[in-house]
Amino acid sequence: MSTDTSDAGDGNGTTKIDIRVPNRLLEKIDEEYERRGYTSRSEAVRDALRDWIDPPARLSDETLEELVKSREQRKQAETQSADDVRDRLGLND
């Protein structure tokens, strides 16, 4: 590990680390990071490491299936707006 360290005095400095990755993986990172809105390879890798330490919440398969059904119902105009439902139930008073 490199000892190239930067500290802003608040304990939240950064340390440069050297890692080795397979060439194909680096090619994929280079293909993706700008497309996903990152300004640098380092920014993308830092974000990936944050997700590794604190993974984002995952939706269950059941929830994902319900979302698909809901989208289909919306496409088929089988849904009602929240305002319409509130009006029908008298909740806007």
N, CA, C and O atoms as a MOPAC input file, in Angstrom:
PM7 MOZYME 1SCF
protein

 N      0.84700 1    -1.16200 1     0.00000 1
 C      0.00000 1     0.00000 1     0.00000 1
 C      0.89600 1     1.22800 1     0.00000 1
 O      1.93600 1     1.26600 1     0.65700 1
 N      0.47000 1     2.21400 1    -0.74300 1
 C      1.20100 1     3.46300 1    -0.83300 1
 C      1.05400 1     4.25700 1     0.45600 1
 O      0.07800 1     4.09800 1     1.18900 1
 N      2.03000 1     5.11100 1     0.72400 1
 C      1.94100 1     5.97800 1     1.90000 1
 C      1.61200 1     7.40700 1     1.49700 1
 O      1.77900 1     8.32900 1     2.29500 1
 N      1.15100 1     7.59800 1     0.28500 1
 C      0.76200 1     8.92200 1    -0.20500 1
 C     -0.55000 1     9.30600 1     0.46000 1
 O     -1.61600 1     8.83200 1     0.06800 1
 N     -0.46500 1    10.17700 1     1.47800 1
 C     -1.63100 1    10.51900 1     2.28000 1
 C     -1.88600 1    12.01200 1     2.24600 1
 O     -0.95500 1    12.81600 1     2.23900 1
 N     -3.16800 1    12.37400 1     2.22400 1
 C     -3.58100 1    13.76700 1     2.27600 1
 C     -4.56900 1    13.90800 1     3.41900 1
 O     -5.54400 1    13.15900 1     3.48700 1
 N     -4.33300 1    14.86200 1     4.32700 1
 C     -5.21500 1    15.04200 1     5.47700 1
 C     -5.63300 1    16.49000 1     5.56400 1
 O     -4.79600 1    17.39200 1     5.57300 1
 N     -6.93700 1    16.70600 1     5.62900 1
 C     -7.47200 1    18.06200 1     5.71200 1
 C     -7.47000 1    18.57500 1     7.14400 1
 O     -7.99800 1    19.65600 1     7.40400 1
 N     -6.88500 1    17.82300 1     8.08600 1
 C     -6.85300 1    18.23900 1     9.47300 1
 C     -8.08000 1    17.82300 1    10.25600 1
 O     -8.13000 1    18.02700 1    11.46900 1
 N     -9.06600 1    17.24800 1     9.60100 1
 C    -10.29800 1    16.85300 1    10.28900 1
 C    -10.41200 1    15.33700 1    10.44900 1
 O    -11.46100 1    14.82700 1    10.84200 1
 N     -9.33800 1    14.62700 1    10.14700 1
 C     -9.37300 1    13.16900 1    10.25000 1
 C    -10.04000 1    12.49200 1     9.07800 1
 O    -10.15800 1    11.26700 1     9.06600 1
 N    -10.48500 1    13.25700 1     8.08300 1
 C    -11.15700 1    12.70400 1     6.91300 1
 C    -10.28800 1    12.78600 1     5.67800 1
 O    -10.79700 1    12.93700 1     4.56700 1
 N     -8.99700 1    12.68900 1     5.85900 1
 C     -8.08400 1    12.76000 1     4.72700 1
 C     -8.21800 1    11.53300 1     3.84100 1
 O     -9.09400 1    10.69500 1     4.05000 1
 N     -7.36000 1    11.43800 1     2.87300 1
 C     -7.38300 1    10.30500 1     1.95500 1
 C     -6.00800 1     9.65400 1     1.90900 1
 O     -4.99300 1    10.29700 1     2.17700 1
 N     -5.98900 1     8.39600 1     1.57400 1
 C     -4.75800 1     7.64800 1     1.37400 1
 C     -4.82200 1     6.97800 1     0.02900 1
 O     -5.80300 1     6.30900 1    -0.29900 1
 N     -3.79400 1     7.15400 1    -0.73800 1
 C     -3.71300 1     6.51400 1    -2.04500 1
 C     -3.30300 1     5.06200 1    -1.84000 1
 O     -2.35200 1     4.76900 1    -1.11600 1
 N     -4.03300 1     4.15700 1    -2.48900 1
 C     -3.66500 1     2.74500 1    -2.45400 1
 C     -3.43700 1     2.27000 1    -3.87800 1
 O     -4.05400 1     2.76700 1    -4.82000 1
 N     -2.55800 1     1.31800 1    -4.02000 1
 C     -2.29600 1     0.72200 1    -5.33300 1
 C     -2.94100 1    -0.64900 1    -5.35700 1
 O     -2.75000 1    -1.45200 1    -4.44300 1
 N     -3.70700 1    -0.91500 1    -6.40600 1
 C     -4.31400 1    -2.23900 1    -6.56100 1
 C     -4.03500 1    -2.74600 1    -7.96900 1
 O     -3.77700 1    -1.96900 1    -8.88900 1
 N     -4.09000 1    -4.02400 1    -8.11200 1
 C     -3.94900 1    -4.63100 1    -9.42900 1
 C     -5.28100 1    -5.24800 1    -9.81400 1
 O     -5.90300 1    -5.95700 1    -9.02400 1
 N     -5.71100 1    -4.97200 1   -11.03500 1
 C     -6.94300 1    -5.55300 1   -11.55300 1
 C     -6.64400 1    -6.14500 1   -12.92200 1
 O     -5.74800 1    -5.67600 1   -13.62400 1
 N     -7.38700 1    -7.16500 1   -13.29700 1
 C     -7.19200 1    -7.72600 1   -14.64100 1
 C     -7.48700 1    -6.66100 1   -15.70300 1
 O     -8.36000 1    -5.81300 1   -15.51900 1
 N     -6.75800 1    -6.71700 1   -16.79900 1
 C     -6.92000 1    -5.73600 1   -17.87800 1
 C     -8.35900 1    -5.64100 1   -18.35300 1
 O     -8.85100 1    -4.54000 1   -18.60000 1
 N     -9.03500 1    -6.75400 1   -18.48500 1
 C    -10.42100 1    -6.73200 1   -18.97500 1
 C    -11.34000 1    -5.98600 1   -18.01100 1
 O    -12.24000 1    -5.26400 1   -18.43900 1
 N    -11.11000 1    -6.16100 1   -16.70800 1
 C    -11.90900 1    -5.44500 1   -15.72600 1
 C    -11.65600 1    -3.94200 1   -15.83000 1
 O    -12.59700 1    -3.15200 1   -15.75600 1
 N    -10.41500 1    -3.54700 1   -15.99900 1
 C    -10.09300 1    -2.12900 1   -16.14000 1
 C    -10.73700 1    -1.55000 1   -17.40100 1
 O    -11.20800 1    -0.41300 1   -17.39200 1
 N    -10.75700 1    -2.31700 1   -18.46400 1
 C    -11.42100 1    -1.86800 1   -19.68900 1
 C    -12.90500 1    -1.62300 1   -19.43800 1
 O    -13.46200 1    -0.63300 1   -19.91100 1
 N    -13.54600 1    -2.52500 1   -18.69100 1
 C    -14.96900 1    -2.36300 1   -18.38900 1
 C    -15.20800 1    -1.13800 1   -17.50800 1
 O    -16.17500 1    -0.40300 1   -17.71200 1
 N    -14.32900 1    -0.91900 1   -16.52900 1
 C    -14.44700 1     0.27100 1   -15.67700 1
 C    -14.33600 1     1.51900 1   -16.54000 1
 O    -15.13000 1     2.44900 1   -16.40000 1
 N    -13.35100 1     1.53700 1   -17.43200 1
 C    -13.15600 1     2.70000 1   -18.29700 1
 C    -14.33900 1     2.92100 1   -19.24000 1
 O    -14.65700 1     4.06300 1   -19.57100 1
 N    -14.98700 1     1.84900 1   -19.67100 1
 C    -16.16000 1     1.97000 1   -20.54100 1
 C    -17.35800 1     2.53300 1   -19.78100 1
 O    -18.19900 1     3.21700 1   -20.36500 1
 N    -17.43900 1     2.25000 1   -18.49200 1
 C    -18.64100 1     2.55200 1   -17.72000 1
 C    -18.60100 1     3.83000 1   -16.90600 1
 O    -19.64100 1     4.46900 1   -16.74600 1
 N    -17.45400 1     4.23300 1   -16.38500 1
 C    -17.49800 1     5.27900 1   -15.36300 1
 C    -18.05700 1     6.59900 1   -15.87100 1
 O    -18.82100 1     7.25000 1   -15.15800 1
 N    -17.70300 1     7.01100 1   -17.07600 1
 C    -18.25500 1     8.26800 1   -17.59600 1
 C    -19.74100 1     8.12100 1   -17.92300 1
 O    -20.53700 1     9.02300 1   -17.66100 1
 N    -20.10500 1     6.97100 1   -18.49800 1
 C    -21.49500 1     6.73400 1   -18.84400 1
 C    -22.38900 1     6.82300 1   -17.60700 1
 O    -23.54600 1     7.23300 1   -17.70000 1
 N    -21.85300 1     6.44000 1   -16.46200 1
 C    -22.61500 1     6.47500 1   -15.21400 1
 C    -22.49400 1     7.80500 1   -14.48500 1
 O    -23.02900 1     7.96000 1   -13.38700 1
 N    -21.80800 1     8.75100 1   -15.07600 1
 C    -21.75100 1    10.09400 1   -14.50700 1
 C    -20.57500 1    10.37900 1   -13.59800 1
 O    -20.54800 1    11.42300 1   -12.94600 1
 N    -19.61300 1     9.49400 1   -13.53500 1
 C    -18.43000 1     9.74300 1   -12.72600 1
 C    -17.42500 1    10.56600 1   -13.52400 1
 O    -17.35600 1    10.46700 1   -14.74900 1
 N    -16.65000 1    11.37800 1   -12.81200 1
 C    -15.65400 1    12.21200 1   -13.48800 1
 C    -14.30400 1    11.53800 1   -13.59300 1
 O    -13.43500 1    11.99500 1   -14.33500 1
 N    -14.12000 1    10.45200 1   -12.85400 1
 C    -12.83700 1     9.75500 1   -12.90200 1
 C    -13.00500 1     8.29400 1   -12.52400 1
 O    -14.00600 1     7.89600 1   -11.92700 1
 N    -12.03000 1     7.52700 1   -12.87600 1
 C    -11.96900 1     6.12300 1   -12.50000 1
 C    -11.96200 1     6.00900 1   -10.97400 1
 O    -12.66100 1     5.17100 1   -10.40400 1
 N    -11.16300 1     6.86100 1   -10.31600 1
 C    -11.05900 1     6.81500 1    -8.85400 1
 C    -12.40000 1     7.05800 1    -8.18400 1
 O    -12.75200 1     6.37700 1    -7.22100 1
 N    -13.14800 1     8.02800 1    -8.69300 1
 C    -14.45900 1     8.33600 1    -8.11900 1
 C    -15.37500 1     7.11700 1    -8.21800 1
 O    -16.08900 1     6.79600 1    -7.26800 1
 N    -15.35700 1     6.45000 1    -9.34900 1
 C    -16.20300 1     5.27300 1    -9.54600 1
 C    -15.80100 1     4.14300 1    -8.60600 1
 O    -16.65900 1     3.48200 1    -8.02000 1
 N    -14.50000 1     3.92300 1    -8.46200 1
 C    -14.02500 1     2.84100 1    -7.58900 1
 C    -14.33800 1     3.16800 1    -6.13100 1
 O    -14.73700 1     2.27500 1    -5.38400 1
 N    -14.17000 1     4.41600 1    -5.70300 1
 C    -14.52800 1     4.80500 1    -4.32700 1
 C    -16.00100 1     4.52300 1    -4.05700 1
 O    -16.35300 1     3.99800 1    -3.00100 1
 N    -16.85700 1     4.87000 1    -5.00900 1
 C    -18.28400 1     4.63800 1    -4.84400 1
 C    -18.58500 1     3.14200 1    -4.74200 1
 O    -19.40100 1     2.71900 1    -3.92300 1
 N    -17.92500 1     2.35400 1    -5.57500 1
 C    -18.12000 1     0.90000 1    -5.52400 1
 C    -17.67200 1     0.34900 1    -4.17000 1
 O    -18.32200 1    -0.53900 1    -3.61800 1
 N    -16.57000 1     0.86700 1    -3.63500 1
 C    -16.09600 1     0.41400 1    -2.32800 1
 C    -17.07000 1     0.81400 1    -1.21900 1
 O    -17.28800 1     0.04600 1    -0.28200 1
 N    -17.65300 1     1.99900 1    -1.31600 1
 C    -18.66600 1     2.40400 1    -0.33400 1
 C    -19.84700 1     1.43500 1    -0.35600 1
 O    -20.34600 1     1.03300 1     0.69500 1
 N    -20.29000 1     1.06200 1    -1.55500 1
 C    -21.40100 1     0.10500 1    -1.67500 1
 C    -21.01600 1    -1.26200 1    -1.12700 1
 O    -21.86900 1    -1.98400 1    -0.61000 1
 N    -19.75800 1    -1.61900 1    -1.23300 1
 C    -19.28300 1    -2.90100 1    -0.71300 1
 C    -19.33100 1    -2.89000 1     0.81500 1
 O    -19.71400 1    -3.88200 1     1.43600 1
 N    -18.93900 1    -1.76200 1     1.41700 1
 C    -18.94200 1    -1.63000 1     2.87200 1
 C    -20.36300 1    -1.49400 1     3.40300 1
 O    -20.70200 1    -2.10100 1     4.41900 1
 N    -21.19400 1    -0.70900 1     2.73400 1
 C    -22.56700 1    -0.44300 1     3.17100 1
 C    -23.49800 1    -0.63800 1     1.97600 1
 O    -23.89800 1     0.33200 1     1.33200 1
 N    -23.84200 1    -1.89500 1     1.67900 1
 C    -24.62600 1    -2.17100 1     0.46700 1
 C    -25.98400 1    -1.47200 1     0.47900 1
 O    -26.61600 1    -1.32800 1     1.52600 1
 N    -26.42200 1    -1.03800 1    -0.71200 1
 C    -27.75400 1    -0.42900 1    -0.79600 1
 C    -28.82700 1    -1.47600 1    -0.51600 1
 O    -28.60100 1    -2.67500 1    -0.68300 1
 N    -29.98900 1    -1.01000 1    -0.09200 1
 C    -31.10800 1    -1.92000 1     0.17300 1
 C    -31.50900 1    -2.62500 1    -1.11900 1
 O    -31.50500 1    -2.02300 1    -2.19200 1
 N    -31.84800 1    -3.87600 1    -1.00600 1
 C    -32.28100 1    -4.66200 1    -2.16000 1
 C    -33.76400 1    -4.98100 1    -2.01700 1
 O    -34.24100 1    -5.30200 1    -0.92900 1
 N    -34.48000 1    -4.88700 1    -3.12500 1
 C    -35.89800 1    -5.22700 1    -3.11500 1
 C    -36.05400 1    -6.73000 1    -3.29000 1
 O    -35.29600 1    -7.36300 1    -4.02400 1
 N    -37.04000 1    -7.29000 1    -2.61200 1
 C    -37.29600 1    -8.72300 1    -2.72800 1
 C    -37.84000 1    -9.03600 1    -4.11800 1
 O    -38.32900 1    -8.15300 1    -4.82200 1
 N    -37.74600 1   -10.28900 1    -4.49200 1
 C    -38.30400 1   -10.72800 1    -5.77900 1
 C    -39.80100 1   -10.45700 1    -5.83400 1
 O    -40.32900 1   -10.07600 1    -6.87900 1
 N    -40.48300 1   -10.65300 1    -4.70900 1
 C    -41.92400 1   -10.41000 1    -4.65900 1
 C    -42.23500 1    -8.93000 1    -4.92600 1
 O    -43.15400 1    -8.61100 1    -5.67900 1
 N    -41.46900 1    -8.04200 1    -4.30800 1
 C    -41.67600 1    -6.60400 1    -4.52200 1
 C    -41.39600 1    -6.22900 1    -5.96800 1
 O    -42.13600 1    -5.44800 1    -6.56500 1
 N    -40.33200 1    -6.78200 1    -6.53000 1
 C    -40.01000 1    -6.49100 1    -7.93200 1
 C    -41.12400 1    -6.96800 1    -8.86100 1
 O    -41.46100 1    -6.28600 1    -9.82800 1
 N    -41.69800 1    -8.14400 1    -8.56700 1
 C    -42.81000 1    -8.64200 1    -9.38100 1
 C    -44.02300 1    -7.71500 1    -9.27100 1
 O    -44.70500 1    -7.46200 1   -10.26500 1
 N    -44.29100 1    -7.21300 1    -8.07200 1
 C    -45.41500 1    -6.29600 1    -7.88200 1
 C    -45.18100 1    -4.98900 1    -8.63500 1
 O    -46.12800 1    -4.40900 1    -9.16600 1
 N    -43.95400 1    -4.52300 1    -8.68900 1
 C    -43.63500 1    -3.31700 1    -9.45300 1
 C    -43.88600 1    -3.52700 1   -10.94200 1
 O    -44.39300 1    -2.63700 1   -11.62500 1
 N    -43.53000 1    -4.70300 1   -11.43900 1
 C    -43.77700 1    -5.01400 1   -12.84900 1
 C    -45.28300 1    -5.00000 1   -13.11400 1
 O    -45.73100 1    -4.42800 1   -14.10700 1
 N    -46.06600 1    -5.62500 1   -12.23100 1
 C    -47.52800 1    -5.62600 1   -12.38500 1
 C    -48.07100 1    -4.19900 1   -12.36700 1
 O    -48.93100 1    -3.84300 1   -13.17300 1
 N    -47.56700 1    -3.39600 1   -11.45000 1
 C    -48.03000 1    -2.01700 1   -11.32500 1
 C    -47.74000 1    -1.21800 1   -12.58900 1
 O    -48.58200 1    -0.44200 1   -13.04200 1
 N    -46.56500 1    -1.40200 1   -13.15200 1
 C    -46.22200 1    -0.69600 1   -14.39100 1
 C    -47.13100 1    -1.12400 1   -15.53500 1
 O    -47.54500 1    -0.29800 1   -16.34800 1
 N    -47.44100 1    -2.41300 1   -15.59500 1
 C    -48.34500 1    -2.90500 1   -16.63800 1
 C    -49.74600 1    -2.31900 1   -16.46100 1
 O    -50.39200 1    -1.93500 1   -17.43600 1
 N    -50.20700 1    -2.25400 1   -15.22300 1
 C    -51.52200 1    -1.66900 1   -14.95700 1
 C    -51.54700 1    -0.19900 1   -15.36900 1
 O    -52.54000 1     0.28200 1   -15.91400 1
 N    -50.45900 1     0.50600 1   -15.10700 1
 C    -50.40200 1     1.92200 1   -15.50300 1
 C    -50.44300 1     2.04800 1   -17.01800 1
 O    -51.12500 1     2.92500 1   -17.54800 1
 N    -49.72000 1     1.17800 1   -17.71900 1
 C    -49.72500 1     1.21800 1   -19.19200 1
 C    -51.12200 1     0.95300 1   -19.74400 1
 O    -51.50900 1     1.51900 1   -20.76600 1
 N    -51.87400 1     0.09400 1   -19.06800 1
 C    -53.21400 1    -0.27500 1   -19.52400 1
 C    -54.27600 1     0.67100 1   -18.98400 1
 O    -55.47100 1     0.42200 1   -19.14800 1
 N    -53.85400 1     1.74400 1   -18.34600 1
 C    -54.77000 1     2.73600 1   -17.75500 1
 C    -55.69200 1     2.09700 1   -16.72200 1
 O    -56.85500 1     2.48000 1   -16.60000 1
 N    -55.17500 1     1.13200 1   -15.98500 1
 C    -55.95800 1     0.45100 1   -14.95800 1
 C    -55.69400 1     1.04000 1   -13.57300 1
 O    -56.08900 1     0.45700 1   -12.56300 1
 N    -55.03700 1     2.17900 1   -13.52500 1
 C    -54.72100 1     2.78900 1   -12.23800 1
 C    -55.47500 1     4.10000 1   -12.07800 1
 O    -56.03100 1     4.63100 1   -13.04000 1
 N    -55.48800 1     4.61100 1   -10.86700 1
 C    -56.12400 1     5.88400 1   -10.56500 1
 C    -55.11100 1     6.76200 1    -9.85900 1
 O    -54.23600 1     6.27000 1    -9.14600 1
 N    -55.23200 1     8.05200 1   -10.05800 1
 C    -54.31800 1     8.96700 1    -9.38300 1
 C    -54.62600 1     9.00000 1    -7.89300 1
 O    -55.74100 1     8.68500 1    -7.47700 1
 N    -53.65700 1     9.37400 1    -7.10600 1
 C    -53.84800 1     9.49400 1    -5.66600 1
 C    -54.91300 1    10.53600 1    -5.35900 1
 O    -55.71200 1    10.35200 1    -4.44000 1
 N    -54.93600 1    11.64400 1    -6.12700 1
 C    -55.95200 1    12.68100 1    -5.91000 1
 C    -57.35200 1    12.14300 1    -6.15200 1
 O    -58.27100 1    12.43100 1    -5.38600 1
 N    -57.52100 1    11.35300 1    -7.22700 1
 C    -58.84000 1    10.77500 1    -7.51000 1
 C    -59.28700 1     9.84100 1    -6.38300 1
 O    -60.45400 1     9.85200 1    -5.99200 1
 N    -58.38500 1     9.05400 1    -5.87500 1
 C    -58.72800 1     8.13000 1    -4.78200 1
 C    -59.08200 1     8.90200 1    -3.52600 1
 O    -60.03900 1     8.55100 1    -2.83500 1
 N    -58.31900 1     9.96000 1    -3.21500 1
 C    -58.64000 1    10.77800 1    -2.03900 1
 C    -60.02000 1    11.40400 1    -2.18500 1
 O    -60.80600 1    11.42100 1    -1.23800 1
 N    -60.31000 1    11.91900 1    -3.37700 1
 C    -61.64300 1    12.50000 1    -3.61800 1
 C    -62.72800 1    11.46400 1    -3.42200 1
 O    -63.71700 1    11.72800 1    -2.73900 1
 N    -62.56100 1    10.28600 1    -4.01000 1
 C    -63.55700 1     9.22900 1    -3.91100 1
 C    -63.78000 1     8.79500 1    -2.47500 1
 O    -64.90700 1     8.48100 1    -2.09000 1
 N    -62.71700 1     8.77300 1    -1.67600 1
 C    -62.83300 1     8.34400 1    -0.28600 1
 C    -63.13200 1     9.49300 1     0.67400 1
 O    -63.27000 1     9.28800 1     1.88000 1
 N    -63.22900 1    10.71000 1     0.12300 1
 C    -63.53700 1    11.85900 1     0.95600 1
 C    -62.39800 1    12.25300 1     1.89100 1
 O    -62.64100 1    12.74700 1     2.99100 1
 N    -61.17400 1    12.03800 1     1.46300 1
 C    -60.02000 1    12.32700 1     2.31200 1
 C    -59.42800 1    13.70900 1     2.07100 1
 O    -58.48000 1    14.10000 1     2.75200 1
 N    -59.96700 1    14.44500 1     1.12200 1
 C    -59.44100 1    15.78800 1     0.82400 1
 C    -60.06100 1    16.85900 1     1.69300 1
 O    -59.69200 1    18.03000 1     1.59500 1
 N    -60.99700 1    16.47400 1     2.54200 1
 C    -61.70700 1    17.47700 1     3.37600 1
 C    -60.85200 1    17.93100 1     4.51000 1
 O    -61.27800 1    18.76500 1     5.31000 1

